Amino acid sequence: MIDYNNVLCQRIKDIPPSGIRKYFDILAEMDDAISLGIGEPDYPTPWHIRDAGIYSLEKGFTKYTPNAGLSDLRRAIAGYLKRRFGLEYAPIGQILVTVGGSEGLDLAFRCMLEPGDEVIIPTPSFVCYGPLVSLYHGVPVYVETKAENDFRLTPEELRAAITPRTKLLVLPYPNNPTGGIMGREDLEAIADVLRGTDIMVVSDEIYAELTYGQRHVSLANIPDMYERTVVVNGFSKAFSMTGWRMGYLCGPAELVKAMTKLHQYGIMSAPTTSQYAAIEAMENGDLDIERMRQDYDGRRRYLLDGFRTLGLECFEPKGAFYMFPCIRTTGLTSEQFCDRFLQEQRVAVIPGSAFGPGGEGFVRACYAASMQDLGEALDRLERFLKSLR
Ligand code: PMP
């Protein structure tokens, strides 16, 4: 008998499973449940984008692509980034097409971390940063952002977290799970702290297209920040393409070259069909983005109003598609709240504590769901809150 516990390396045993997973497992067994749990658009990918993927198959484009991605796709990404965010990246050399934003994050950490390097991670934030950093021998340094600061990272908080060992800052805005964003002035204050240090930044801009009220600004667009920033982005959220597994990263050519080397050994090239669909998204997808964004905005206002009417304190999210209400008045921990809400009312939301320090006392509800589901979820929430009194 092989003892697989001895086979697995210690590092993988040490990283905890995602706090999100458990709810999906329970949910999968329930027929009548409403899920505001998973962070995924509820639309199918726009038809013309799907069609471009299908057409590429019809034409027989079923082989590997260049490691860094189809050059037409990289050109399309460069054009899109310039048009939408004023970012300038050379299609050949500064852009790498990845398997989702997830691979981009993985590559960035793997290519830059030496054992013991510290990585500053503002929290609450997406669940993968800390475990990946640990896996690659880095040390996550969590910085708790505050509701009273609209969950932005303040220059003071950043300065206090920096040590001689700081190698990287993760900038997770627009933020999952809080919906917080960082505007130009906020980023300029962060840049003032970073200027003159050797700290690099991994800017996770996967929700860049989903902001309500003001356009997203990339840190790479702030003076002196371009050369220290790796921008991670993708198609999952803006184009409702989670299953296509399409993302990209861009940054200084030397870094992208190293990341392409690793990508070449670990992945070879991102899925070919998805790359053809992605060209169509980059070139002709602006209207889809706007249509979905406006829809999300309507749902955002509806759910925010609903939570507040029911007496839950809730920060108005300005980006992504999550609401992060405070549930402390219920007297439950965020995990107790989520367990009971799911068991008793069959609605899935995620405990804020799954997103790192600062998340306890909150829950994450994804509003990329139908208005009907959101309405029903609010009715069930009302019943649940009454039952607690
Ligand atoms: N970053 C953030 C903040 C996310 O929320 C997600 C998905 N939930 C990702 C990256 C990864 O997305 P994908 O790999 O589908 O591009």
Residues whose N, C-alpha, C, O or C-beta is under 5 A from the ligand:
A	BS01	PMP	G39 V99 G100 G101 S102 F126 N176 D204 I206 G234 S236 T242 M246 G247
